[in-house]
Amino acid sequence: MSAERAALAMTSVPEFWQLSATDLATAYRDGATTPEAVLQATLDRIEAVNPRVNAIITLDADGARHAARVSTQRWRAGQPLGRLDGVPITVKDNILVRGLRATWGSRLYADFVPEADEAPVARLREAGAVILGKTNVPEFTLHGYTDNLLFGPTRNPWALALTPGGSSGGAVAAAATGMGAIAIGTDGGGSIRRPAAHTGLVGFKPSRDTVPRAGGFPAILHDFEVVGPIARCVDDIVVATWVMAGPKWREQSAAPNVARRILYIPTFSNAPVDPAIASSVADIASDLARLGHQVEQDDHFALAEPIADIWPVISQAGLAWLMTQHGEPHDLIGPAIAEMAANGQRYSASDYVNALDVVRKVARDFDALFETFDLLLTPATAAMPWPAELSHPDVIAGKRVGPRGHAVFTPFANALGLPAISLPARSWPQNMPIGFQLVANRNGDAALLSFAREYEAHMQPFRWPPVTQL
């Protein structure tokens, strides 16, 4: 038994499946373990845990074994392809992976197997990442929970009766339980950041066009949806983004570690926020002030309100367009999606162009805001997790809310193309994960991640959910 493996046998030291991508690269370099050994440990975890949370819905064990074998050979020869070589990852089921079924959570694509990788997957594969399989999503990734008619609900590993959120619910459930060091997701209105907050993870939404998306499913959220990573630490977010963004990332530079001007926004337009979340995020604002940052609070923030108003136009009209490409296949889609598509048909071209014009006007307002502030601090989500089979909570902080009531803090970053990250808060009053969001100006991805990595040193270490204790 190697010294590394002997150390891992101690209860205070993680098993191979618990190691971050950054730690795995170090272990491979030092000869403490191999990609093949780590993959086997991860496959064992998947076998033990996945039936309970339903995160991975297509597993490619043979393909992963081949990738791990050749990665092991590269590391032994001292010729790794980079820091992700041999690192096991999962890919969300609305991102195309060569030879693996891509259903988009819909019976409409139940048998679709792409012949080529989508652009970010191609870059991950070229970097030597070991692709484990695909993670569960809601149909067409248009809901904030994760359930569909093909695979059923994904469950939150902190409380199996509850949802991990969505649409990257399968991705976060995989990463939070050790079924891959990094999960690759998409974020069209908060679909990375909110689920990350619900499971104690780090979730990053890059700026628009930072990560290319050539060769994927049709775009139904205009250019609002981006590919981004989910992980248990910021370092892994950085390396995954570096690989997927390629030259675009290298054009950016991180800001120096100096005091930032931060606008703390407890809520948007008086929207209700769960008291536990409000308390935890207020603690973050206080922490940042104690660390020397200039924190200003705005209790009456309304700049993002127009984005909420036009969101149904973009999402529902985009879905209606997609359905016309398939001859109105209402027998293959769920009732909620059919209703959204019907609503989308009622919008005119003028409605759609007006929605885009609203986005442009709001973008100007935020450009002015970022002349005064470097970062915006908000809750990542307004609600704690709710029952896994329900699409959304009806009540938050004692007030009735609609389907997007839990999601008020995230869509503006998508519409405006801003980088945003969800980080786990230090205090969880209900012993369930709570996250906070930081948003930077366009193309400030590197500076945002630099700040997140700096602040991570003041956060609690990643906490494993109860379902992992098997």
Beta strands, then each sheet from edge to edge (+ up, - down):
strand 1: 56-59
strand 2: 88-92
strand 3: 130-135
strand 4: 182-187
strand 5: 202-205
strand 6: 226-231
strand 7: 261-264
strand 8: 294-297
strand 9: 375-379
strand 10: 395-396
strand 11: 399-400
strand 12: 420-424
strand 13: 435-439
sheet 1: 1+ 3- 2- 4- 6+ 5- 12+ 13- 9+ 7+ 8+
sheet 2: 10+ 11-
end
